[in-house]
């Protein structure tokens, strides 16, 4: 969501799984960011009625020509495939058109493709699709057909906007061939053409990471945040959320830790040395991020 929100000019409202809203402090913080909880069966069947109020809130957002971001697959998985879309987003769209028929609702599919979401640093690309005017496909007298048509249009675009390998018996074989060829997954159109034509590049040796020495300097210079993260990492039970929690932890701990070390240096050596250390620390992160070769997905 952060990638999308920082690459469009409009304020974005988000639908987020309800589990992250359990703590009151976090719930208030997420609310300030425009995030709203969506409840699923796994959250408890008694929680589902709460979605009605959320759907009404979403309808007001769309009625007022504001932006709503939804991940329509309704689940999380690192496989490079577009999973079947949930009809939840169509319920919000068509519910809005039913209650506010003069509203124009454009659906813009967005493909998100990482080179390797499990590694830092990693390249990522956002591909914005063609707007779909939902009004043109809304038939109040044949709602199931309207739902299926919108889902089909969105799914077809998502399969072109991100790397899509069909989830069948050939999935693992195709992914392995692409990994062996060290392809750049962020070149989405090229990779999808390779998959479609079954013309895979030859296997390549893993390229050498000439910036790897910076990693060890970075770890030594950030040893306390590194240890804290390693301890917190054990509490993250779902692999898909490791990267998100790592980002959240480090975006807070690293700056605080560097500022604290700079202050300690200031006490012993003065502001000049402290400022030079802080600049050096930030540059190490920047250089490592920009120069590192990111391994392909597994």
Secondary structure as UniProt FT lines:
FT   HELIX           2..5
FT   TURN            6..7
FT   STRAND          12..17
FT   HELIX           18..21
FT   HELIX           24..32
FT   TURN            33..34
FT   STRAND          35..38
FT   HELIX           41..43
FT   HELIX           45..50
FT   HELIX           51..63
FT   TURN            64..65
FT   STRAND          67..69
FT   TURN            72..73
FT   HELIX           88..99
FT   TURN            101..102
FT   STRAND          106..107
FT   STRAND          110..114
FT   TURN            117..118
FT   STRAND          124..128
FT   STRAND          132..133
FT   HELIX           134..137
FT   HELIX           140..142
FT   HELIX           143..161
FT   TURN            169..170
FT   HELIX           171..180
FT   TURN            181..182
FT   TURN            185..186
FT   HELIX           188..197
FT   TURN            210..211
FT   HELIX           212..221
FT   HELIX           223..233
FT   TURN            234..235
FT   HELIX           239..241
FT   HELIX           242..269
FT   HELIX           271..291
//
